[in-house]
Amino acid sequence: MPIPALRILGIPIHDVTLDEAVEQAAGWVKEGGAHQMATVNPEFVMAARRDPAFRAVLEGADLCLPDGVGITLAARYLGRPLRERVAGVDLVEALAARAAQDGWRVFFLGAAPGVAGRAASVLAARYPGLTVAGTYAGSPRREEEEEIVQRVREAGADVLLVAYGAPAQDLWLARNLARTGAKVGVGVGGAFDYIAGVVPRAPRWMRRVGLEWLYRLIRQPWRWRRQRVLPLYAIQVILSRWKAR
């Protein structure tokens, strides 16, 4: 059965909850093959509109999850409300919990040196039974791809979490996921940093009211470079509704 989706500025977003995304991953692990998940926020949408290669990756992804309050607000404004925001860090936690339960092998790839290992250790302690297939920082550079693919394949990973930031992580997965032997590949952005405690996550109340982006900006002022596209994103969403009338 096709997964319901809508389009925000032409980019597909699937209407799934966190629990449904994990169940879908479980089905793919059992089924085999290679399945890519992307955690889409407004910055993804704007980048994909500028970059045909990135757009093609999102079009071809098996799940484009609604990560970011700007996605859920836009969907509501366009008359196609989404049931839930699915943040990348919450997805990693939920996948780790299910992996511990079902015996999946999870590989943590990316982030700064040592961070993937720390994140994996935190999750292994939090979810007893989690099998960490491997951890490695590496980089998304093409000259490193063969070595990384071999590492993941030899580790026998079922789930591959890639934290290279967008669009690098998503392009990397599109090129290499099938070769790694992993059944599910997810671009997870800064999730390892939050789980490892390198970067504090916004308080729960700020996440609940949709202000996590503001907390991140205060803690990491360099993010303004990414977030400067948000006003244009909002304007284009508003215009898209008027054009559709």
N, C-alpha and C positions, 0 to 999 in steps of 0.2 A: 504493500500500500504506500503510495507516494507520501512523503512528508510535506505537510502544508508549508507554503512559503509565500512571502510577499516580496516586492521589490521596493527598495528605497533608493531613489536616484539611479535606478537601473540595476542595482546590486541585490542579489538574492539574499533573503534572510529567512531562515526556517523558524516556524512557530513551535518550538519545543521547550519543555521545562528541563531543569537540571536532571531530574529523575529519568525523564524520557531519553535524554542524551546519553546517560549512563547505560540504560537498557539497550539503546541502539548499539553502543559500543560493545556490549556483552554479546549481542547477536552477531556482530561482525567478527569478534574473536572466535566464536564458535564456528562461524561460516567459513572463515579464511579469506584470502585475497587481501588487497590493500585498500584502506578506506581513510580518507582525509577529512579532518574536522578543522574549521577555522573559527576563531572567536572574533567576530566582527564588531567594531565600534565606528563612530563617525569618521575618525582618521583613516580607517581602512577604506570606507566608502569614497572619501575624497581622493585618496591615493590611487584607488582602482580606476577612478574616472580619468586620471592622468596617465596611468600606466596600463597599456593593453595587456601586457604579460601577467600582471597581478590580477587584473580583471578576469582573464581567462582561467587563472587558478581558482578564484572564488566561484566562477561559473561551474567549474568542474568538481568542486569539493562536494563530498557526500553530505556534509552538514555545515551550514554557515550559522553559527550561534549568535544570538543577540546579546553581545557584550558591550555594555555602555548605556547609560541613561539616555543619551542622545538618540540611540536607536529606538528604545521603547517609547520615548516621547514623540518621535517622528511617526512611528507606526500608529500611535493613538491619534495624532493630528490628521493622518491620512485616512482615518476611518478603518484601519485594520489593526486594532490593538493586539499586542503580543501578550501571552499569558504570564511571562516571566523573563526577567533578565538573567542570563547565564554568564556570570563572570568567569574568566579563565582560571583564577586562583581557586574558586569554588569547584570548578570542574576537575581540577587536578586533585583536590582533596577527595572528591566523590569517586573519582576513578581509582585512587589509591585504596580507598575503603573497599570498593568492589573487587579490586585485584587481590587484596588480602583474603577476601571471602572465597573467591573463585580460583585462586592459584595462578593468576596471570603473572607474567614476568614483565616488569616495567623498566624501560631505559630512560635515563634523564640526560638530555643532551643540551648543551648551551650554557648561557649566562657566563659570568666571570669565573676564572679558575677557582675551583673549590666550592663554588656556590651550589652547583648541582648535587655534589656529594653531601653537602650539609642539608639541603632540602630533602634528599632521599633519606638521610638518617632521621630527620625529624618525622617524616611520614612513616618510616618503618617502626619508630617507637610509638607513634600514635595509633598505628593500625597493625598490631601484631599479626604476623603471617605474611606481610607484604614481602614479595620477592623482588629485590632490586637487581635487575639483570646487569646493570652497569651504569656508570656515570662518566661523563666526559664533557669538557668545555668545548674544545675545538673552535671552529669558526665556520661561517657559511661560504667561505671562499671555495671556488670550484676545484682548486688544486688539492684541497683536503678531502674532497668527497669520497674518493675511493677508500681511503684509510678509515673514515668514519663509517661508511656503509659496511665495511668488513667487520669493524668492531661490533656494530649492532647485530649483524647477521650471526656472528660467532657467539654472541651473548644469548641468542635465542629469544629475543624480545617479542612479546605479544603486543605491547603498547609502547609507542615511542613518543615522548614528550619533548618538544623542541623549543628552546627559549633563546632564539636569536633576534627577536623583535620582528615586526612586520615592515616591509613585505618579505624580508630575507628568509625568515623561518618557513613561510608558506610556499615560497618559490622552491626552497630546498626540499621540502616534503614532496612537492609535485614532481620534482626531478628524480627523487631517490627513494621514496617510501617503498615502492614495490620491490626494489632491489635489496632492501634491508631485511625482508622477510617478516617485518612487523605487520600485524593485521590492522592496527589503528594508529594513525599518526595525528598529533594535535600540536598546532602552534600555540604556545602558552605565554608568550610575551614575558612580562616581569614576574610571573607567578613564583619562580624559584626564589627570587629575591625576597618576596613577602614571606614565603614559608620558612626560609632559612633565617629570617629575622634581620637580613641585611637592610631592608627598607620596611619601616612600620606601615601597617595597613590602616586605613581610616577607621575611626571608631564605628561600631555597628550602627549607631543612630545616624551618622553621616551617610553611610551606605544606604540605609533605609530610605532617607529622604532625597537621595540622588545627588549628594554633594561629595562623593568620593573623588571626583575629578578635581575639585577645589582643594581638598586636603593634599592630593598628590602635587598639585601646583605649588602649594605653600612649602611642602617638604622638599620638592625638587624643582626649583624655579626654571631650570633649563627646559622644562616641559612646555613652556610658552611657545617654543618653536613648533611643536606638534599641534598645540591647541589653537594656534592662530587661525587654523582653517575652520574652526567651529562656527564663527559668525557667518561665513560664506555658506557653510553646510546648512545652517538654519534658514538662510535666505533662499537657497535653492530648493529646500524641502517645501517651504511656503509657496514658492513659484510653481513647483511641480503640481501642487494641489489645484492651484488656479488654472493651470494649463489643462488639467484633466477634466475640468468642468465643461 
